[in-house]
Amino acid sequence: MGLLDDLKGKAQQVIGGNEQAIKDGIEKAGDFVDSKTDGKYADKVDAVQRGASDFVDNADDRPNTVPVAEQAPVAAESPAPGAPRQQGL
């Protein structure tokens, strides 16, 4: 599986059962950007909002997903013994 397929799969898992909350967040984020830029980029912001909302709407081909709130947390993997540690960004 390629990187893009992996990212799409993870996005679909997050979306599962949370569509309206995500779309509300997309709308609020766009409104925030519009308020901070005095609507200068409103047409571009609206296009991004539509694209993101369409992605949420079209993620119907996702496998049996569970809403994020109902998923068990994923444990972080420990580095292999002797492997160099990665520094935080």
C-alpha positions in Angstrom: 0.0 0.0 0.0 1.4 3.4 -1.0 1.7 6.4 1.3 -1.3 8.1 -0.2 -3.5 5.1 0.2 -2.3 4.8 3.8 -3.1 8.5 4.5 -6.5 8.2 2.9 -7.3 5.1 4.9 -6.4 6.9 8.1 -8.5 9.9 7.2 -11.4 7.6 6.5 -11.1 6.0 9.9 -11.1 9.4 11.6 -14.1 10.5 9.5 -16.2 7.5 10.3 -19.2 8.5 12.4 -17.9 12.1 12.8 -19.0 13.6 9.5 -21.1 16.5 10.8 -18.6 17.5 13.5 -15.8 17.6 10.9 -17.9 19.6 8.5 -18.8 22.1 11.2 -15.1 22.4 12.0 -14.3 23.0 8.3 -16.9 25.8 8.2 -15.6 27.4 11.4 -12.0 27.3 10.2 -13.0 29.0 6.9 -15.0 31.6 8.7 -12.0 32.3 11.0 -9.7 32.8 8.1 -12.2 35.1 6.4 -12.5 37.2 9.5 -8.7 37.5 9.9 -8.2 38.4 6.2 -11.3 40.6 5.9 -12.6 38.3 3.3 -9.7 39.0 0.9 -9.4 35.3 0.1 -13.0 34.3 0.5 -13.3 32.7 -2.9 -10.2 30.5 -2.2 -11.3 29.7 1.3 -14.8 28.7 0.1 -13.2 26.4 -2.6 -11.1 24.7 0.1 -14.1 24.3 2.3 -16.1 22.7 -0.5 -13.3 20.4 -1.3 -12.8 19.3 2.3 -16.5 18.9 2.8 -16.8 16.8 -0.5 -14.0 14.6 0.8 -15.9 14.0 4.0 -19.1 13.3 2.0 -17.4 11.0 -0.5 -15.5 8.9 2.1 -18.3 6.4 1.9 -16.1 3.6 0.6 -14.4 3.3 4.0 -14.3 -0.1 5.6 -16.1 -0.8 8.8 -15.0 2.2 10.8 -15.7 3.2 14.4 -16.1 6.8 15.5 -12.9 8.1 17.0 -14.5 8.6 20.4 -15.1 4.8 20.5 -11.7 3.7 19.4 -9.1 2.4 21.7 -5.9 4.5 21.9 -2.9 3.2 19.9 0.2 2.6 21.9 3.4 4.3 20.6 6.0 1.9 19.3 9.3 1.8 21.1 12.4 2.2 19.0 14.5 -0.9 18.5 17.3 -1.4 21.0 20.4 0.6 19.9 18.4 2.7 17.5 19.1 6.4 17.6 16.3 8.5 19.3 14.5 11.1 17.2 14.4 14.5 18.6 11.1 16.5 18.8 10.5 19.2 16.2 
